Amino acid sequence: MKRTIIILFAILISGTVFGQKIKIDRKTGKMSIDNVEVSKFSSSSNSEKQEVYSFTDLHSDDYVTLTMVKLGKDGEPFLQVTSSLSDKTSEMDYEIVNFTLNMNSAISTLIVKKYDFFLAIM
């Protein structure tokens, strides 16, 4: 029993120590990772009523645009990724990395923690 409690405590501590803190300032739209500002974040809807998430650098030059695409009524959603440097697009799975009711937070956490976006900036 004591060993199980120690193992659970170690897992809990390692998750909080090594986890990245991702924050989006609602007023300025700036996204920071571990209190370092890395980009600006904005969300909107396009003409097909799809959610569009844009990441720019701090000088408002485009990095990448993510569009939430859902095929059909019961289709699984995925993200269509468009780079500002080329006209090429790619797709990535949409997953919930952590529980949140804020879609902006869910998208930014997904691309930072699962796909390592903005790792080179830091």
Secondary structure, DSSP 8 states (H G I E B T S, - for coil): -HHHHHHHHHHHHHHHHH---EEE-TTT-EEEETTEEEEEEEEEE-TTS-EEEEEE-TTS-EEEEEEEEE-SSS--EEEEEEESSSS-EEEEE---SS--S-HHHHHHHIIIIIT-TTTTT-
